[in-house]
Amino acid sequence: MNEKIVRVFKENYPATELTEDEMRILFSILLNKEDFFKIDVNQIDKESEFYSHFKPVLESVAIKILLNRLEANSTIKMTAGALIMLANYITYPGDAVMYAYYIHMMLPENTLVDMDIFSKELFPMGLFSREQLSTIWDAQKGRPEGITSGMDNLLDYQENW
């Protein structure tokens, strides 16, 4: 992993508290007994009523980017519950990339990110603020080895994962 990128994530620890509505969603998902929220999103029956209800979130561009980055750079999987919670905080494609990197950086390979891991290991104090994401985005820009001009998004290069 790129030390510069790891350092900026550690300096910008996610601590933006959930709103009251987000807390309700969190507890609703945590306490829900449906398997839908607890299994790898890739194993969900795409014809189910639950999936069709949450399809706009689970198939949004941002969530697709996050899942593609995790799949390309790690063996970490996500549950629908964790993705639904995270979708509230991903506004731009770059946010998805940064959240994917953070998840990859914080967890061992072959982890299934369920609501327990989401709330206790990844985001026990909250999520990233818009300002933190902006700071991280600016800090991760750099000049890859062999490139002599311009700045690039270092998170776009697999060797930095």
C-alpha positions in Angstrom: 0.0 0.0 0.0 1.1 3.5 -0.7 2.3 5.0 2.6 1.2 8.5 1.7 -2.3 7.3 1.0 -2.5 5.2 4.2 -1.2 8.2 6.3 -3.9 10.6 5.0 -6.6 8.1 5.8 -5.3 7.6 9.3 -5.1 11.4 9.7 -8.7 11.7 8.6 -10.4 9.1 10.8 -14.1 8.8 10.0 -16.0 10.4 12.8 -19.1 12.1 11.3 -22.0 11.0 13.5 -25.1 9.5 11.9 -28.2 11.6 11.8 -31.3 10.4 13.7 -32.8 9.0 10.5 -29.5 7.2 9.6 -29.4 5.7 13.1 -33.0 4.4 12.6 -31.9 2.8 9.3 -28.8 1.3 11.0 -30.8 -0.2 13.8 -33.5 -1.4 11.4 -30.9 -3.3 9.4 -29.1 -4.6 12.5 -32.2 -5.9 14.0 -33.8 -7.3 10.9 -34.0 -11.0 10.7 -34.1 -11.3 6.9 -31.0 -13.0 5.4 -31.1 -10.5 2.6 -29.2 -7.9 4.8 -26.7 -10.5 6.1 -25.3 -12.3 3.0 -22.8 -11.4 0.4 -24.7 -9.1 -2.1 -23.4 -11.3 -4.9 -25.4 -14.2 -3.5 -28.7 -12.5 -3.2 -31.6 -13.7 -5.3 -32.0 -10.9 -7.9 -35.6 -11.9 -8.4 -36.6 -11.4 -4.7 -39.0 -8.8 -3.5 -36.3 -7.3 -1.2 -33.8 -7.0 -4.0 -36.3 -5.3 -6.3 -37.1 -2.8 -3.5 -33.4 -2.0 -2.9 -32.2 -2.4 -6.5 -31.9 1.4 -7.1 -29.4 1.6 -4.3 -27.6 -1.7 -4.8 -27.2 -1.1 -8.6 -26.3 2.6 -8.3 -23.2 3.8 -10.1 -21.5 4.6 -6.8 -22.1 1.1 -5.3 -21.0 -0.5 -8.5 -17.8 1.4 -8.4 -17.2 0.5 -4.8 -17.8 -3.2 -5.4 -15.7 -3.2 -8.6 -12.8 -1.7 -6.8 -13.0 -4.2 -3.9 -13.3 -7.1 -6.4 -10.4 -5.9 -8.5 -8.1 -5.2 -5.5 -9.1 -7.6 -2.7 -11.2 -10.5 -1.7 -13.4 -8.5 0.6 -17.2 -8.9 0.1 -20.1 -6.7 1.3 -23.6 -7.5 2.5 -26.6 -5.6 1.2 -27.1 -4.1 4.7 -23.6 -2.6 4.8 -24.0 -1.3 1.2 -27.3 0.3 1.9 -25.8 2.1 4.9 -22.7 3.2 2.9 -24.7 4.4 0.0 -25.9 7.3 2.1 -22.4 8.7 2.2 -21.3 8.2 -1.4 -22.1 11.2 -3.5 -19.4 11.1 -6.2 -17.5 8.2 -7.9 -14.3 9.4 -6.1 -16.1 8.8 -2.8 -16.8 5.2 -3.8 -13.1 4.7 -4.6 -12.0 6.2 -1.3 -14.4 4.2 0.8 -13.3 1.0 -1.1 -9.7 1.8 -0.3 -10.5 2.5 3.3 -12.4 -0.8 3.7 -9.5 -2.6 1.9 -6.9 -0.9 4.2 -8.8 -1.7 7.4 -9.8 -5.3 7.0 -8.1 -8.6 6.3 -8.6 -10.4 3.1 -11.7 -12.7 2.8 -13.8 -10.5 5.1 -17.5 -10.3 4.6 -18.5 -6.8 5.7 -21.7 -7.2 7.5 -23.4 -4.7 9.8 -21.4 -5.9 12.8 -18.1 -5.2 11.1 -19.4 -2.1 9.5 -20.4 -0.5 12.8 -17.7 -1.9 15.1 -14.6 -2.2 13.0 -14.9 0.2 10.1 -17.1 3.0 11.3 -17.5 2.9 15.1 -17.4 6.7 15.5 -19.2 7.6 12.2 -18.3 8.0 8.6 -16.1 10.5 6.6 -17.3 14.1 6.4 -17.4 15.8 3.1 -14.4 17.9 4.2 -12.4 14.7 5.0 -13.2 13.1 1.7 -12.1 16.3 -0.1 -8.8 16.3 1.9 -8.2 12.6 1.2 -9.0 13.1 -2.5 -6.5 16.0 -2.8 -3.8 14.2 -0.9 -4.1 10.9 -2.9 -3.2 12.8 -6.1 0.4 12.3 -7.2 2.7 11.5 -10.1 2.9 7.7 -10.7 6.4 6.3 -11.3 7.4 6.8 -14.8 5.1 9.7 -15.5 6.8 13.1 -15.8 4.0 15.6 -16.0 0.6 16.2 -14.4 -1.0 14.7 -11.4 -3.1 11.6 -11.3 -5.4 9.7 -8.9 -3.0 7.3 -7.2 -6.0 5.2 -6.1 -6.5 4.3 -9.8 -3.3 2.3 -9.8 -3.5 -1.2 -8.5 0.0 -1.1 -7.1 -1.1 1.5 -4.6 -3.6 -1.0 -3.1 
